Amino acid sequence: MNQYAIKQLSVFIENKKGELNEATSILFEESITVKSLLLLDSTDFGILRLIVDDSKRAKEILADAGYAVRINEVFAVKVEDQIGKFHKVARILSEHDVNILYTYAFRDKDTGVFVFKVDRDDFKKATQALMDNDMEVVDADFFE
C-alpha cells in the first residue's frame, strides 16, 4: 500500500433537499468522522466526495443504506498560506505530464491542504515529483 494513498468515498446522491443531511446523518449515527468533503451537482444527482476516519466501514454503512459508493485513492499536499503555492503544485504536476482529474482544498489558520485525484498510473509519479520539488505530500494517516 502506498503511504500517500488516501481513501476517498464517492457517494452518488439525489439532488434534492435533505439528501446531504440524510447521508451525513447515517455517518454521524455510526460515529464516522468526516475529515473533508466536496459536493458536486448535476441536474438530478450529485457526487459527494468524502474523506472519513474509517472509509471501509463508511462504505459498508452507506451501501447498506442504498447509496452507490466507490472508494478512490487521492493524495494531499500541505502548503503554507502564501500567494502562488497552489500554482507551484499545479505547475510541477503539469511539467511531469500529470493530468489532474479534480482537486479541492481545506485550510486552517496558516496552511492549506489540497486533495488531488489523478490517473491511477500517474499516482506515484505525481507524488514523487512533488516531493522532489520540496512539496509536503501528507501521509494517508493525516486524515485518521
C-alpha positions, 0 to 999 in steps of 0.5 A, spaced: 500 500 500 502 506 498 503 511 504 500 517 500 494 513 498 488 516 501 481 513 501 476 517 498 468 515 498 464 517 492 457 517 494 452 518 488 446 522 491 439 525 489 439 532 488 434 534 492 433 537 499 435 533 505 439 528 501 446 531 504 443 531 511 440 524 510 447 521 508 451 525 513 446 523 518 447 515 517 455 517 518 454 521 524 449 515 527 455 510 526 460 515 529 464 516 522 468 522 522 468 526 516 475 529 515 473 533 508 468 533 503 466 536 496 459 536 493 458 536 486 451 537 482 448 535 476 441 536 474 438 530 478 444 527 482 450 529 485 457 526 487 459 527 494 466 526 495 468 524 502 474 523 506 472 519 513 476 516 519 474 509 517 472 509 509 471 501 509 466 501 514 463 508 511 462 504 505 459 498 508 454 503 512 452 507 506 451 501 501 447 498 506 443 504 506 442 504 498 447 509 496 452 507 490 459 508 493 466 507 490 472 508 494 478 512 490 485 513 492 487 521 492 493 524 495 494 531 499 499 536 499 500 541 505 502 548 503 503 554 507 498 560 506 502 564 501 500 567 494 502 562 488 503 555 492 497 552 489 500 554 482 507 551 484 503 544 485 499 545 479 505 547 475 510 541 477 504 536 476 503 539 469 511 539 467 511 531 469 505 530 464 500 529 470 493 530 468 489 532 474 482 529 474 479 534 480 482 537 486 479 541 492 482 544 498 481 545 506 485 550 510 486 552 517 489 558 520 496 558 516 496 552 511 492 549 506 491 542 504 489 540 497 486 533 495 488 531 488 485 525 484 489 523 478 490 517 473 491 511 477 498 510 473 500 517 474 499 516 482 506 515 484 509 519 479 505 525 481 507 524 488 514 523 487 515 529 483 512 533 488 516 531 493 522 532 489 520 539 488 520 540 496 512 539 496 509 536 503 505 530 500 501 528 507 501 521 509 494 517 508 494 517 516 493 525 516 486 524 515 485 518 521 
